[in-house]
Amino acid sequence: MSKAILNDYYAALRDGDFDALARIVAPDVVVRYFGPPGLLPWVGVHEGFEAYRRFLSLVRDALEIIEVVQEAVIAEGEWVVVLGRGRWRAKATGRDIAVNMTNAFRFHGGRVAEYRVYTDTAAFAAALK
C-alpha cells in the first residue's frame, strides 16, 4: 500500500469522482461508519460498491469537504490507519465542522476492501440541525 493510493482516495472523495473511486475501491467494499443509529443518515454498515456509492451520496448531499489532513499513516499487514483532521461545511445550515478523525482501511489485492470511520458524530449532527 502506498500513500499515493490514499492521496488519490481522499482527492476522489473531495471531488466526488466515482470513476476514480471505482478503480481504488473493491467491488465488495464494506464501509463501517460508527455512531449512534439514526444520529446521521450514513451511520451504519454499507456493503458493496453500490451501497458505498449511496453512503457517499448521503454524505455529499449534506456536507462539503473543505479540508482533510492526514497527520499520521500507520500500516500493519493489510490495514492502514490514518489519523487526521478535517473541516466540512453543512450545506443545510452553512455551519462549519472541524474535528479529528481516524480512518482505517483494509486493503486486498491493492484496493480498499474495508473502510472504517471513527469521528465526532455529535459535532456533525449539531452542525446539520
Backbone hydrogen bonds, N-H to C=O, Kabsch-Sander energy under -0.5 kcal/mol:
donor,donor_aa,acceptor,acceptor_aa,energy
5,I,2,S,-0.9
6,L,2,S,-1.1
7,N,3,K,-2.7
8,D,4,A,-2.6
9,Y,5,I,-2.5
10,Y,6,L,-2.9
11,A,7,N,-2.2
12,A,8,D,-2.5
13,L,9,Y,-2.3
14,R,10,Y,-2.5
15,D,11,A,-2.3
16,G,12,A,-1.1
16,G,13,L,-0.7
17,D,12,A,-2.2
18,F,16,G,-1.3
21,L,17,D,-2.2
22,A,18,F,-2.1
23,R,19,D,-0.9
23,R,20,A,-0.7
24,I,20,A,-1.2
25,V,21,L,-3.1
26,A,112,V,-2.9
29,V,26,A,-1.7
30,V,113,A,-1.7
31,V,46,H,-2.9
32,R,115,Y,-2.7
33,Y,31,V,-0.5
33,Y,44,G,-2.6
34,F,32,R,-0.7
34,F,117,V,-2.0
39,L,36,P,-2.0
40,L,36,P,-0.5
43,V,40,L,-1.5
44,G,33,Y,-2.4
46,H,31,V,-2.6
48,G,29,V,-3.4
49,F,27,P,-2.3
52,Y,48,G,-2.4
53,R,49,F,-2.7
54,R,50,E,-2.2
55,F,51,A,-2.6
56,L,52,Y,-2.6
57,S,53,R,-2.3
58,L,54,R,-2.5
59,V,55,F,-2.0
60,R,56,L,-3.2
61,D,57,S,-2.4
62,A,58,L,-1.0
62,A,59,V,-0.6
63,L,59,V,-2.8
64,E,89,R,-2.5
66,I,64,E,-0.6
66,I,87,R,-2.7
67,E,87,R,-2.0
69,V,85,R,-3.2
70,Q,68,V,-0.5
71,E,69,V,-0.8
71,E,83,L,-2.4
72,A,83,L,-2.0
74,I,81,V,-2.9
76,E,79,W,-2.7
79,W,76,E,-2.1
80,V,105,F,-2.8
81,V,74,I,-3.3
82,V,103,N,-3.4
83,L,72,A,-2.6
83,L,81,V,-0.6
84,G,82,V,-0.5
84,G,101,M,-2.5
85,R,69,V,-1.8
86,G,99,V,-2.5
87,R,67,E,-2.7
88,W,97,I,-2.4
89,R,64,E,-2.2
90,A,95,R,-3.1
91,K,62,A,-2.7
91,K,89,R,-0.5
94,G,90,A,-2.8
97,I,88,W,-2.8
99,V,86,G,-1.7
101,M,84,G,-2.7
102,T,118,Y,-2.5
103,N,82,V,-2.4
104,A,116,R,-2.4
105,F,80,V,-3.2
106,R,114,E,-2.5
107,F,78,E,-3.2
107,F,105,F,-0.5
108,H,111,R,-2.5
111,R,108,H,-1.4
112,V,24,I,-2.6
113,A,106,R,-3.4
113,A,111,R,-0.6
114,E,106,R,-1.6
115,Y,30,V,-2.6
116,R,104,A,-2.9
117,V,32,R,-2.6
118,Y,102,T,-2.5
120,D,100,N,-0.6
121,T,119,T,-1.6
123,A,120,D,-0.5
124,F,120,D,-1.4
125,A,121,T,-2.6
126,A,122,A,-2.4
127,A,123,A,-1.9
128,L,124,F,-1.8
129,K,125,A,-1.0
